[in-house]
């Protein structure tokens, strides 16, 4: 009996340890307030399920976040189990074989994918027919404008076309500069980074062009509509002078937001996150409006699809627990909480009809329409390489180093060569 006792005790401890939910790891970055809120979410998840989650904090910088995830997955590390991905990473990470397909989990738990933006799931989260991720929140480019200044100079509505924006911006800028020499008509992201691709995609698509993939799988950027759109972007800075000269050297999301927030711009191109921050500014309270980005006369408005998606590592050793966390984060209740507490735009369509959301964040009604029609960047394994090539040539046009035609011809050739080498 004495011999059996240690064995029985060890067996009981083993059974007990196996029956306890194992800890999973969640890798995420963002601003300090976002990380604090994720701590709250993790606490609520543990209280509800008994499953512990360890938060692996990442920086705010998007490129650093991607690098951290890729290093872990490439080494086939068991951690992180779950992580957030920028919209343009999903295809590349899925094609590398690093994501756990979610179809069997979705089918087992009868998760209704129709509750999400179906176009977003189909264009971003599916890879070779399988669902590899789910949207936590979605983004799209918007036009912010000063309602009070438009009214002051006789305008009753924001611009619908680029021609109208140009006319309004020139007039208001000239008048406002009599007392504020730092005032600009239109600020937007033109520095050499991924944000420039987003801006270009909106301009080019609203001119009838865009970044397309032809029937042979070739990425096409050198088309007349894109040349025309790129020339207009250049002219906003150098010919019409309604956008700052440092647009192509310094202006990213926060730099653009701060110019507008300081009362130094009439129009601003930015993501939805800027809305809540502008509303908190007492100098701008009730003076800011948002609308769809303009389009060329006779064409349609375009907004670049952005956002963050949640996925499970194929190398996770706690996949079932990880799926429970994915379900929790993408549930109606948590998506609603993200919208109310962080100002995030839900990845679920049904949340936009929530009565509390409609009352406290009425602008989401507009955003829902924007997201349903947003233009996605190519979901390709080698997208980051294509983006870097295009960034360089687009930025060279804004700095007057290349003409729009020269830049797109060179970009097309460089992209063709890059893809050929990648596929070889």
C-alpha positions in Angstrom: 0.0 0.0 0.0 2.9 2.3 0.9 4.4 1.6 -2.5 1.1 2.3 -4.3 0.4 5.6 -2.5 3.0 7.7 -4.3 1.9 6.2 -7.6 -1.8 6.9 -6.9 -0.9 10.5 -5.8 1.1 11.2 -8.9 -1.7 9.8 -11.1 -4.3 12.0 -9.4 -2.0 15.1 -9.8 -1.5 14.2 -13.5 -5.3 13.8 -14.1 -6.0 17.0 -12.2 -3.4 18.9 -14.3 -4.8 17.5 -17.5 -8.4 18.6 -16.6 -7.4 22.2 -16.0 -7.6 24.6 -18.9 -4.1 25.4 -20.2 -2.8 28.9 -20.5 -2.8 30.4 -24.0 -0.8 33.4 -25.3 -2.1 36.3 -27.2 0.2 38.7 -29.1 -1.1 42.2 -29.8 0.2 45.7 -30.1 -1.3 49.2 -30.2 -1.6 52.3 -28.2 -1.3 52.2 -24.3 -5.1 52.6 -23.9 -5.7 49.7 -26.3 -3.3 47.4 -24.5 -5.0 48.3 -21.2 -8.3 47.4 -22.7 -7.0 44.1 -23.9 -6.0 43.3 -20.3 -9.7 44.0 -19.3 -10.9 41.7 -22.2 -8.5 38.9 -21.1 -9.8 39.2 -17.5 -13.4 38.9 -18.7 -12.6 35.9 -20.8 -10.8 34.1 -17.9 -13.8 34.9 -15.6 -16.2 33.4 -18.2 -14.3 30.4 -19.4 -11.7 29.7 -16.7 -9.0 29.8 -19.4 -6.0 31.9 -18.6 -4.5 34.2 -21.3 -1.0 35.6 -21.2 -0.7 38.9 -23.1 2.5 39.3 -25.3 2.7 43.0 -25.8 3.9 44.4 -29.1 4.8 48.0 -30.1 2.5 50.4 -31.8 4.5 50.4 -35.0 2.8 48.1 -37.6 6.0 47.0 -39.3 7.5 46.0 -35.9 4.4 44.1 -35.0 4.5 42.1 -38.3 8.2 41.3 -37.8 7.6 40.0 -34.3 4.8 37.7 -35.4 6.7 36.4 -38.5 9.8 35.6 -36.4 7.8 33.5 -34.0 5.9 31.7 -36.7 8.9 31.0 -38.9 10.6 29.3 -35.9 7.4 27.2 -35.4 7.2 28.5 -31.8 4.2 27.3 -29.8 3.7 31.0 -28.7 1.8 33.0 -29.6 -1.3 30.9 -29.9 -3.5 33.8 -31.1 -2.5 37.1 -32.6 -3.9 40.1 -34.6 -2.9 40.7 -38.2 -3.2 43.8 -40.3 -5.5 43.3 -43.3 -2.6 43.0 -45.8 -0.7 40.3 -43.7 -3.4 37.6 -43.8 -2.7 36.3 -47.3 1.1 36.2 -46.8 0.9 34.4 -43.4 -1.8 32.0 -44.7 0.3 31.1 -47.8 3.3 30.3 -45.6 1.2 27.6 -43.9 1.4 29.3 -40.5 -2.4 29.7 -39.8 -4.8 27.1 -38.5 -7.9 26.8 -40.7 -11.0 27.8 -38.8 -13.6 26.0 -40.9 -14.0 22.9 -38.7 -14.4 25.1 -35.5 -16.9 27.4 -37.3 -18.9 24.4 -38.4 -18.8 22.6 -35.0 -20.0 25.7 -33.2 -22.5 26.9 -35.9 -20.8 30.3 -36.1 -22.8 32.4 -38.6 -20.4 34.1 -41.0 -23.2 36.2 -42.4 -23.0 38.2 -39.2 -19.6 39.6 -40.5 -18.9 41.7 -43.5 -19.1 38.9 -46.1 -17.0 40.8 -48.7 -14.2 41.3 -46.1 -14.2 37.7 -45.1 -14.2 36.5 -48.7 -11.5 38.9 -49.9 -9.2 39.0 -46.9 -9.8 36.0 -44.6 -10.2 33.1 -47.0 -7.2 31.4 -48.5 -7.7 28.5 -51.0 -11.3 28.3 -49.9 -10.6 28.0 -46.2 -11.4 30.6 -43.5 -8.0 31.5 -41.9 -9.0 34.5 -39.8 -11.9 36.7 -38.7 -12.2 40.5 -38.6 -11.9 42.1 -35.2 -12.4 45.6 -36.6 -12.5 47.2 -40.0 -11.3 50.5 -41.4 -11.7 52.6 -44.4 -10.4 56.0 -45.6 -12.7 58.9 -44.9 -12.9 62.6 -45.6 -13.0 64.8 -42.5 -14.1 68.5 -43.0 -14.8 71.6 -41.0 -18.5 72.2 -41.1 -18.2 75.7 -39.6 -15.7 76.9 -42.2 -17.7 75.5 -45.1 -20.8 77.3 -43.8 -18.8 80.5 -43.2 -17.8 80.7 -46.9 -21.2 79.8 -48.3 -21.0 76.0 -48.8 -24.0 74.0 -47.6 -22.5 70.5 -48.1 -19.1 68.8 -48.3 -17.6 68.0 -51.8 -18.6 65.0 -53.7 -16.0 65.3 -56.5 -12.3 66.1 -56.4 -13.1 69.1 -58.6 -15.4 70.5 -55.9 -12.9 69.8 -53.1 -10.2 71.7 -55.0 -12.4 74.7 -55.6 -13.5 74.8 -51.9 -10.0 74.3 -50.6 -8.5 77.0 -52.7 -11.1 79.6 -51.6 -11.1 78.8 -47.9 -7.4 78.5 -47.7 -6.8 81.9 -49.3 -9.3 83.6 -46.9 -8.2 81.8 -43.7 -4.5 82.6 -44.4 -5.2 86.2 -43.8 -5.1 85.4 -40.1 -3.5 81.9 -40.1 -0.5 81.4 -42.4 -0.3 77.8 -41.4 -3.7 76.9 -42.8 -4.0 74.3 -45.5 -6.9 73.2 -47.7 -6.3 69.5 -47.7 -4.0 67.2 -45.7 -3.4 63.5 -46.5 -0.8 60.7 -46.1 2.0 61.0 -48.7 5.1 59.9 -46.9 6.9 56.7 -48.2 5.2 54.0 -46.2 2.1 51.7 -46.5 -0.2 54.6 -45.9 0.8 56.1 -49.3 -0.4 52.9 -51.0 -3.8 53.3 -49.3 -4.0 57.0 -50.4 -3.0 56.2 -54.0 -5.5 53.3 -54.2 -8.3 55.7 -53.2 -7.3 58.4 -55.7 -6.7 56.0 -58.5 -9.9 54.0 -57.9 -11.9 57.2 -57.8 -10.4 58.1 -61.1 -11.6 54.8 -62.6 -8.3 52.9 -62.1 -6.7 51.1 -59.2 -4.3 48.3 -58.4 -5.7 45.3 -60.3 -4.8 41.7 -61.1 -5.4 40.6 -64.7 -6.5 37.2 -65.9 -3.0 35.9 -65.9 -2.4 36.9 -62.3 -0.2 39.9 -63.2 -0.5 43.0 -61.0 -1.3 46.0 -63.2 -0.5 49.6 -62.1 0.5 51.3 -65.3 -2.8 52.4 -66.8 -3.9 55.9 -67.9 -6.4 56.4 -65.1 -3.6 55.8 -62.5 -1.3 58.2 -64.3 -4.0 60.9 -64.2 -4.7 60.3 -60.5 -1.0 60.4 -59.6 -0.6 63.7 -61.5 -3.6 65.1 -59.5 -1.9 64.1 -56.2 1.3 65.8 -57.3 -0.6 68.9 -58.3 -2.3 69.2 -55.0 1.2 69.9 -53.5 3.1 71.7 -56.2 0.6 73.3 -58.6 -2.5 74.1 -56.5 -0.5 74.3 -53.3 -3.5 73.3 -51.0 -1.4 70.4 -49.4 1.8 71.0 -47.4 5.2 70.6 -49.1 6.2 68.1 -46.4 3.3 65.8 -47.5 5.7 63.4 -49.2 8.4 63.6 -46.5 6.6 63.5 -43.2 2.8 63.2 -43.4 1.4 60.0 -41.9 -1.8 59.4 -40.0 -0.9 61.2 -36.8 0.9 64.1 -38.5 -2.2 64.7 -40.6 -4.6 64.4 -37.7 -2.6 66.9 -35.6 -2.6 69.5 -38.4 -6.4 69.2 -38.6 -6.8 69.0 -34.8 -4.9 72.2 -34.4 -7.3 74.0 -36.6 -4.9 74.3 -39.6 -6.8 72.4 -42.3 -10.2 72.4 -44.0 -10.1 68.8 -45.2 -8.4 65.7 -43.9 -8.1 62.2 -45.3 -7.8 59.8 -42.4 -9.1 56.5 -40.9 -12.1 56.4 -38.6 -10.0 56.4 -35.4 -9.5 60.2 -35.8 -13.2 60.9 -35.3 -13.2 60.3 -31.5 -10.0 62.3 -31.0 -11.4 65.3 -32.9 -14.6 65.1 -30.9 -12.6 65.3 -27.7 -11.0 68.5 -28.8 -13.1 71.3 -27.3 -11.9 73.7 -30.1 -13.4 71.3 -32.7 -16.4 69.9 -30.8 -19.4 69.8 -33.1 -17.4 71.5 -35.9 -16.2 68.3 -37.7 -18.1 66.3 -40.2 -17.2 63.1 -42.0 -18.2 61.8 -45.4 -17.1 59.6 -48.2 -13.9 60.5 -50.1 -14.5 62.5 -53.3 -14.3 61.0 -56.8 -13.6 62.3 -60.3 -16.7 63.6 -62.0 -18.5 60.6 -63.5 -16.7 58.1 -61.4 -17.3 56.5 -57.9 -15.9 57.2 -54.5 -13.3 54.7 -53.2 -12.1 53.9 -49.7 -9.1 51.6 -49.0 -10.1 48.6 -46.8 -8.1 48.5 -43.6 -8.5 46.8 -40.2 -7.1 44.0 -38.0 -8.0 40.3 -38.1 -7.5 37.5 -35.5 -6.0 34.1 -36.3 -4.7 31.0 -34.6 -1.1 29.7 -35.0 -0.8 26.3 -36.7 1.9 25.5 -34.1 -0.3 26.3 -31.1 -0.6 23.4 -28.6 -3.9 24.8 -27.2 -6.0 25.3 -30.4 -9.4 24.6 -28.8 -8.7 27.2 -26.1 -7.5 29.6 -28.7 -10.7 29.1 -30.7 -12.7 30.0 -27.6 -10.8 33.2 -27.3 -11.4 34.0 -31.0 -15.1 33.4 -30.6 -15.1 35.7 -27.5 -13.3 38.5 -29.2 -15.6 38.4 -32.3 -18.8 38.0 -30.3 -21.6 40.5 -30.6 -21.1 41.7 -27.0 -17.3 42.2 -27.3 -17.5 43.9 -30.8 -20.1 46.3 -29.3 -17.7 47.0 -26.3 -14.8 47.7 -28.7 -16.9 50.2 -30.5 -18.1 52.0 -27.4 -14.8 52.0 -25.5 -12.2 52.2 -28.2 -14.1 53.7 -31.1 -13.3 50.6 -33.2 -15.5 49.8 -36.1 -17.0 46.3 -35.6 -16.1 43.5 -38.0 -19.7 42.2 -37.5 -22.5 43.8 -39.5 -25.2 43.2 -36.9 -23.5 45.4 -34.3 -24.2 48.5 -36.5 -27.9 48.2 -35.8 -27.4 48.2 -32.0 -29.6 50.9 -30.4 -26.8 52.1 -28.1 -24.3 52.3 -31.0 -26.8 54.2 -33.1 -27.4 56.7 -30.3 -23.8 57.2 -29.1 -21.9 56.8 -32.5 -24.3 57.7 -35.3 -21.4 58.1 -37.7 -21.1 54.3 -37.8 -24.2 54.3 -40.1 -22.1 56.0 -42.8 -19.1 53.8 -42.0 -21.0 50.6 -42.6 -21.7 51.7 -46.1 -18.1 52.7 -46.6 -16.8 49.3 -45.4 -19.2 47.3 -47.5 -17.8 49.0 -50.6 -14.2 49.4 -49.6 -11.4 48.5 -52.0 -9.0 45.9 -50.8 -5.3 45.8 -51.5 -4.1 42.6 -53.3 -4.1 39.7 -51.0 -0.8 38.0 -52.1 2.0 36.2 -50.5 4.5 38.7 -51.8 2.4 41.8 -51.3 4.9 43.5 -49.0 7.6 43.5 -51.8 5.1 44.9 -54.3 4.2 47.6 -51.8 7.8 48.7 -51.2 8.3 49.0 -55.0 5.2 51.1 -55.5 5.8 53.3 -52.4 9.2 54.3 -53.8 7.9 55.3 -57.2 4.8 57.0 -56.0 6.8 59.1 -53.5 9.3 60.0 -56.2 6.4 61.6 -58.2 5.3 63.6 -55.2 8.8 64.9 -54.7 9.1 65.8 -58.5 11.9 63.2 -59.0 9.8 61.3 -61.6 6.8 62.1 -63.8 3.7 60.1 -63.2 4.1 58.2 -66.4 7.8 57.4 -65.8 7.1 56.3 -62.2 4.3 53.9 -63.1 6.2 52.5 -66.1 9.2 51.8 -63.8 7.0 50.5 -61.0 5.3 48.1 -63.5 8.6 46.7 -64.7 10.1 46.4 -61.2 6.9 44.6 -60.0 7.0 42.2 -63.0 10.6 41.4 -62.3 10.0 40.9 -58.6 7.1 38.5 -59.1 9.1 36.6 -61.7 12.0 36.1 -59.2 9.6 35.2 -56.4 7.8 32.6 -58.5 11.0 31.1 -59.8 
